[in-house]
Amino acid sequence: MRPTFRQMSIICMVVVFLLPFAAGAQENSSQPAEDDWPMVNYDMVMSRNSPQTTITKDNVDQLQMKWIFNSMFIIENPPLIVNDTAYIENNAMQVFALDMETGLPRWQYDMNVTRIDAALPRASGSHGMTYEDGVLYAPSGPNGTVVALNAKTGDRIWESPVLMNGTAWRLSAPPVIWKDYVIAGSALGDDPPFGFPAKGSVTALNKSDGSIIWQTSTVVGPWAEGENETSENGGATTWSGGAVDVEKGIIYLPCGNPAPDFIATSRPEPTKYANSLIAMDIATGKILWDTPFVAEGTVLPNATIPDTHDWDTAWGSHLVTVDTPNGTEKLVIGHNKRGDLMAMNASTGEPFWWTNLAVTYNVDKPATPDGKYVTWPGPGHGLEAYSAVDNDTLYADVSNMGMRYFSTDDDVAPDFDAIANGIGNGSINAVDLATGKIKWKRETPFPTWTSPLVTNDLLFAGHITATGKPYTYNAFGGPTWSPVMPSGILLALDKNTGDILWQANVGAQVGIGGPSIGRGMLLVPTGGIQTPNTGGYVIAFGLPENVTTDFSGRAEEAAAQMTPVPGRPLPPPATLATPPPATPASATNQTAATNQTAATNQTATVDLAAQNIKFDKSTITVPAGANVTVNFNNMDSGIPHNFAVYTNSSATEKIFVGEIITGPVTTTYNFTAPEKPGTYFFRCDVHPEQMRGDFVVQ
């Protein structure tokens, strides 16, 4: 049954005026250009609010797919956009520079991670990069370093020292640049699933050479000092970045859960800085104030015991200035994975307003041997993504799911299962910045697990599709196996009402960091640790007049520019098709890319199917110069495929490129075979490594 949506009425009647804190006041960088997206969340106050004017409420329903680039690994962060280039980093710690017009790669840099294990591509290797003045600053994940790259060439400028060591420690946070400081966070202080937990910290690096200026621990107090110093207690990692007051040089960072995650017996309260938002002086590393979200004595209700449910305070923060009846307030806004959203005084950390957007139930119950308590939300849910703000509203995607926690003999890692009604649901919310009251809410049939983006009158958000039952879960709260491969739905909504204006199935979970927008393009990353469908591609959507269809010479140009990393061959360049409409289109005939003339009365018909990301044929044989008809059946639900023919496996010279279609659907491709006999190459451009074969012309 097709998912349905319902809109809830606006419940907030307070009218306020808000002036966002201007990132243009920063001394080290100007306000981002209108058509650029140089940071993970657009600007220094993490607004995720672009002033671009090309894609609007009036034309968003015309968006078409322009190109797809497949990086082969999960991409959780939004592509950066600077002038005519997009930059991405995937969870295998590979950085790519892409031509914005064609999607073809200009260069690739491989971090050559020193610890490659089964969890690497699924363990939040990178939450994104930062661009400033011709330099990309990128985290290296398991290597524990920050790398500065020349944005034009991909050459390494410097690499910082290893900031911390340990089997569970990683650096995934997007570096934050202020004046001559590069602020690096920490990640994966969790146990389970990563064994001995890491102790969180924040590090400042010298922007010119990557040397360490200072390092501040976020694991402080008796729970991790003295006799507990060598224990498994840790966590409080700063893995998602934070907003910056560029005038005062203060960064507002969320700190994650204490570890072990699910058992509190080894970590006596208070677990200082864990599950808190902290204000830190960038010049000195001094913590100015901290406000806990989930702790004993907190301002939040139903938080009377320590967090044993992985409810990190995470996914950044916002810095805004609000005009209220009592005067002007500069506020910091943060949230956590329990669904709590809180605004605090930026100078003191004192709570200004608080609300909860998720379904909460049994939040004060621990794991038990019989799993008697179903707790909402489970790990990896609630406000599990960045939010966005404009002049008076905050927009947040929520994921709801209940899970039972079964305590185990090791007293560290409980077992999980889901409740009978399936994977849960979600909502997209608009919240009044001055009061915390909900303006509107749009419920989604499945969890969201992506970050919204606001631009002019538009809001881009999304959710996953069905996973089916039964299924098993990992410690992030995502299914490790399911009978139905989940996909991802990208939505464009009217930001004032929540009405859906456009939607597209992108074939995999939308990357949890959300899309980016600029230069007339909407760039959508795919893949995530929450679903077994790894994605790993960037999909570019543009308006019809901005869609380029002539790519002659671009592939050869891109291949000549790229320099492979020793021992790590580059994937074939992204191949571009004439873009179909974003909504499903009827089967259409394709035009061959080469100017061939069919031999008289020579025809060939090929029945080809795609299922489980495989073609049912590895060899196709046709007569030379024949008019070829391919009856293509994409049987993979929610997954995009196409059929394309090239002169060889490098895929630099195309013979025919078919329309990309999202299954289950059938289409017919028509083209002319080459007149010269020989063995050519066919593949799916979306999954070029898994789906390929020989195209034999006789």
Secondary structure, DSSP 8 states (H G I E B T S, - for coil): ------B---------EEEE--GGG-SSS----TT-B-BTTSSTT---EE---SS-TTTGGG-EEEEEEE-SS---S--EEETTEEEEE-TT-EEEEEETTT--EEEEEE---S---TTGGGS---S--EEETTEEEEE-BTT--EEEEETTT--EEEE------STT-BB-S--EEETTEEEE--B---TTTSSS--B-EEEEEETTT--EEEEEES-BSGGGSGGGTTSS-EE----S--EEETTTTEEEEE---EESSS--TTS-S--BTTTEEEEEETTT--EEEEEESSSTT-SSTT--S---S---EEEEEEEEEEEETTEEEEEEEEEETTSEEEEEETTT--EEEEEE-S--BSTT---BTT---EEBS-TT-BS-S--EE-SSEEEEEEEE--EEEE--TTSS--EEEE-TT-S-EEEEEEEETTT--EEEEEEESS---S--EEETTEEEEEEE----SS-EE-TTS-EEE-SS---EEEEEEETTT--EEEEEE-SS-B-TT--EEETTEEEEEB--TTSS----EEEEEE-GGG-----TTHHHHHHHH---BTTB------------BSS---------SS-----TT-EEEEEEEE-SS-BS-SEEEE-TT-EEEEEEEE-SBT-EE--EEESSTT--SEEEE---EEBSEEEEEEEE--SS-EEEEEE-SSSTTTSEEEEEE-
